[in-house]
Amino acid sequence: MLNAESEKEYWRWTESRYTNPDLKWESADIISAGVDVGSVSTQAVIMLDGEIYCYSSMRTGSNSPDSANNAMDWALEGTGLTLDKIQYVVGTGYGRVNVSFAKRAITEIACHARGANFIYGPEIRTVLDMGGQDCKAIRCDQRGKVTAFLMNDKCAAGTGRGMEVFADLLQVHINDVGKMSLDIEKEPEPVSSTCVVFAKSEAVGLLRKGWPKEKVLAAYCSAMAHRIVTLLLRLGIEEKFAITGGIAKNIGVVKRIEDELKLKAPEPSVDPQIAGAIGAALFAKALVEKERKKA
């Protein structure tokens, strides 16, 4: 029989929703929304005249259309606002074509650049989006428009899914992984493999050698950070630099990226995991304005 400890879902990160108590949708001119259906997480953001009114961030289920609907329903919960009152919805992310109520689908690269511009300010020029199953290095201008990008989606190493695998393996809650990986006296050598399957095997070997969990996590976070930095250097980094996506909340990976780049990423003004959905909602607002000009 499995004990309670082995049944615990260490990989399950905390889902969240928020409503801005200072905004009233009834008095808004443009109500726009963005839904980012990723491989691991789904976010819905509703904006009133370009300000965040409410959002949700939850795990993507096995069905992309259901995930989009569930995220939107949760974001709207308790607000009195209904989907039919939202003038324009843009879908983005891995499952963007499956957002049935969206009027348009826009790539997550464009949306994360636009979202980073909103979260971190117009001076941001390089954006790292660390997603569930891929990483994207993006350069953008002062309006958040993409000027160049590179992505690595060959395997889960350096992504949210890879971190979930390690959280489960070491029986450390994923919310605690980053902090625990820094609780070491000396930085160990990174795990040598860039493949999650082999890195996992290597980690098991290190545990058998007597390495504490903190040291194994440090070795994996260090390997993730180095892999991500390599991608950024291939693109070429222009300051200022910012991070979006769920892994942006992992201090162990973020600090090691910053140390290797000798750059400090600014603190986000809101949850960096909703950057793609913010960008989509801002594109939706711009499309409403464009339609009005044509009328």
C-alpha positions in Angstrom: 0.0 0.0 0.0 1.3 3.5 -0.8 1.8 5.8 2.1 0.5 9.4 2.3 4.0 10.7 1.6 4.3 8.8 -1.7 0.8 9.8 -2.8 1.6 13.5 -2.4 1.7 15.4 -5.7 5.0 17.3 -5.3 4.8 18.5 -8.9 1.4 20.3 -8.4 2.2 24.0 -8.3 -0.2 26.4 -6.7 -3.1 27.6 -8.9 -4.3 31.2 -8.4 -6.9 33.8 -9.4 -7.2 37.5 -8.7 -9.7 40.4 -9.1 -8.7 44.0 -8.9 -11.1 45.5 -6.3 -10.5 49.1 -7.6 -11.8 48.5 -11.1 -15.4 48.2 -12.2 -16.1 46.5 -15.5 -19.4 48.2 -15.9 -17.7 51.6 -16.6 -15.0 50.3 -18.9 -14.9 51.3 -22.6 -13.0 48.3 -23.9 -13.1 44.9 -22.2 -10.6 42.6 -23.7 -9.2 39.2 -22.8 -6.3 36.8 -23.5 -6.2 33.1 -22.9 -2.8 31.3 -22.9 -3.2 27.6 -23.2 0.2 26.1 -22.5 1.4 22.5 -22.3 1.5 22.6 -18.5 -0.5 25.7 -17.4 -3.4 27.8 -18.8 -4.0 31.5 -17.9 -6.9 33.8 -18.6 -6.6 37.6 -18.2 -9.4 40.1 -18.6 -8.4 43.8 -19.0 -10.5 46.9 -18.7 -9.1 49.6 -21.0 -5.6 48.0 -20.8 -5.6 47.5 -17.0 -5.7 44.0 -15.4 -9.1 43.4 -14.0 -9.0 39.7 -13.2 -7.1 36.6 -14.1 -6.7 32.9 -13.4 -3.7 30.5 -13.6 -4.4 26.8 -13.5 -3.1 23.5 -14.7 -3.8 22.5 -18.3 -5.9 19.4 -18.5 -5.9 16.7 -21.1 -8.3 18.7 -23.2 -7.2 22.2 -24.5 -10.7 23.5 -25.2 -11.9 22.5 -21.7 -8.7 24.1 -20.2 -9.5 27.4 -21.9 -13.1 27.4 -20.8 -12.2 26.4 -17.2 -9.6 29.2 -17.0 -12.0 31.8 -18.3 -14.8 30.7 -16.0 -12.5 30.8 -13.0 -11.2 34.2 -13.9 -14.7 35.6 -14.2 -16.0 33.9 -11.1 -17.7 36.3 -8.6 -17.2 39.4 -10.9 -20.6 39.5 -12.4 -18.9 39.9 -15.8 -19.9 37.4 -18.5 -18.0 36.2 -21.6 -20.6 37.8 -23.9 -19.7 41.2 -22.6 -16.0 40.8 -23.5 -15.5 42.6 -26.8 -12.5 40.7 -28.1 -10.6 37.6 -27.0 -7.2 36.5 -28.3 -5.9 32.9 -27.8 -2.2 32.1 -27.5 0.1 29.4 -26.4 0.5 25.7 -27.4 -3.3 25.2 -27.6 -4.2 28.6 -29.0 -6.3 27.2 -31.9 -8.5 25.4 -29.3 -9.8 28.5 -27.6 -13.2 28.2 -29.1 -14.5 31.7 -28.0 -11.4 33.6 -29.3 -11.7 35.8 -32.3 -8.1 35.4 -33.2 -5.0 33.3 -32.3 -1.6 34.9 -31.9 1.8 33.2 -31.2 3.0 33.0 -27.6 6.3 34.6 -28.7 4.5 37.8 -29.7 2.3 37.7 -26.7 5.1 37.1 -24.2 7.1 40.0 -25.6 4.1 42.3 -25.4 3.3 41.0 -21.9 6.9 41.5 -20.7 6.7 45.1 -22.0 3.6 45.6 -19.8 4.9 43.9 -16.7 8.5 45.2 -16.7 8.3 48.4 -18.8 9.2 49.6 -22.3 12.9 49.5 -21.6 13.0 45.7 -21.8 14.8 44.4 -24.8 15.5 40.7 -24.1 12.8 38.4 -22.8 13.3 34.8 -21.6 10.1 32.8 -21.6 10.6 29.6 -19.6 7.5 27.5 -20.4 6.2 24.0 -19.6 7.9 22.2 -22.5 10.1 24.8 -24.2 12.2 27.9 -23.7 12.2 31.0 -25.9 14.7 33.8 -26.0 13.1 36.9 -27.5 14.3 40.3 -28.4 11.8 43.2 -28.7 11.6 46.9 -29.2 10.1 49.6 -26.9 6.6 48.7 -27.9 7.0 45.0 -27.1 7.2 44.0 -30.7 9.4 41.0 -31.5 12.6 41.7 -33.5 14.3 38.3 -33.2 13.8 35.0 -31.3 15.2 31.5 -30.8 13.5 28.6 -29.1 14.6 25.2 -27.8 11.8 22.6 -27.6 13.8 19.4 -28.2 13.3 18.0 -24.7 11.9 19.0 -21.3 15.3 19.9 -19.8 15.3 23.6 -18.8 11.5 23.7 -18.7 8.6 23.6 -16.2 7.9 19.9 -17.0 11.5 19.0 -16.3 11.3 20.7 -12.9 8.1 18.8 -12.1 9.9 15.5 -12.7 12.7 16.4 -10.3 10.2 17.7 -7.6 8.5 14.3 -7.7 11.8 12.3 -7.8 13.2 14.1 -4.7 9.8 14.4 -3.0 10.2 18.2 -2.6 7.2 20.4 -3.3 7.8 22.3 -6.6 7.1 25.7 -4.8 10.1 24.9 -2.5 12.6 23.6 -5.1 14.3 27.0 -6.0 14.8 28.1 -2.4 16.1 24.6 -1.3 18.5 24.5 -4.2 20.2 27.6 -2.8 20.5 26.2 0.7 24.0 24.8 0.1 27.5 25.7 1.3 29.2 25.3 -2.1 27.8 25.1 -5.6 28.2 21.6 -7.0 29.0 20.7 -10.6 25.8 20.7 -12.8 24.3 17.4 -13.7 26.0 16.5 -17.0 23.0 15.5 -19.1 20.7 17.9 -20.9 18.0 15.2 -21.2 15.5 14.9 -18.3 15.5 11.1 -18.5 19.2 10.8 -18.2 19.5 13.7 -15.7 16.9 11.9 -13.6 19.1 8.7 -13.7 22.1 10.8 -12.8 20.3 12.4 -9.9 19.3 8.9 -8.5 23.0 8.0 -8.6 24.0 11.1 -6.7 21.3 10.4 -4.0 22.7 6.8 -3.7 26.2 8.4 -3.2 24.8 10.2 -0.2 24.2 13.7 -1.7 21.5 15.6 0.2 18.4 16.7 -1.8 19.6 20.4 -1.6 22.8 19.5 -3.4 21.1 17.4 -6.1 18.5 20.2 -6.7 21.4 22.7 -7.0 23.1 20.6 -9.6 20.0 20.3 -11.6 19.0 24.0 -11.3 22.6 24.9 -12.3 22.3 22.7 -15.4 19.0 24.2 -16.3 20.3 27.7 -15.9 23.4 27.0 -18.1 21.3 25.5 -20.8 19.0 28.5 -20.9 22.0 31.0 -20.8 23.5 29.2 -23.9 20.2 29.8 -25.7 20.2 33.5 -24.7 23.8 33.9 -25.8 23.0 32.4 -29.2 20.4 35.1 -29.6 22.5 37.9 -28.2 21.4 39.7 -25.1 20.4 43.3 -25.2 19.7 45.0 -21.8 17.3 45.2 -20.1 16.6 41.6 -19.6 13.4 40.0 -18.1 12.0 36.6 -17.5 8.4 35.3 -18.0 6.7 32.0 -17.5 6.3 29.7 -14.5 10.0 29.0 -14.0 10.5 32.8 -13.5 9.1 32.0 -10.0 12.0 29.5 -9.3 14.6 31.6 -7.5 17.2 28.8 -7.8 17.1 28.9 -11.6 16.7 32.7 -11.9 19.6 33.5 -9.6 21.9 31.1 -11.4 20.9 32.6 -14.8 21.6 36.1 -13.4 25.0 35.1 -12.0 26.1 33.5 -15.2 24.9 36.5 -17.3 26.1 39.0 -14.7 22.7 40.7 -15.2 19.9 41.3 -12.7 16.4 40.7 -13.9 13.8 43.2 -12.5 11.1 42.2 -10.1 7.8 41.6 -11.9 4.8 43.9 -11.2 2.5 40.9 -11.4 2.8 37.1 -11.7 5.2 36.5 -14.6 3.3 33.3 -15.4 0.4 35.3 -16.9 2.6 37.3 -19.3 1.4 35.5 -22.4 -2.3 36.0 -21.5 -1.6 39.7 -20.7 0.0 40.2 -24.1 -3.0 38.4 -25.8 -5.4 40.7 -23.9 -3.5 43.8 -25.0 -3.5 42.6 -28.6 -7.3 42.1 -28.2 -7.7 45.7 -27.0 -5.6 46.9 -30.0 -7.8 44.9 -32.4 -11.0 46.5 -31.0 -9.5 49.9 -31.5 -8.5 49.0 -35.1 -12.1 47.8 -35.8 -13.4 51.1 -34.5 -11.2 53.1 -36.7 -12.5 51.2 -39.8 -16.1 51.8 -38.8 
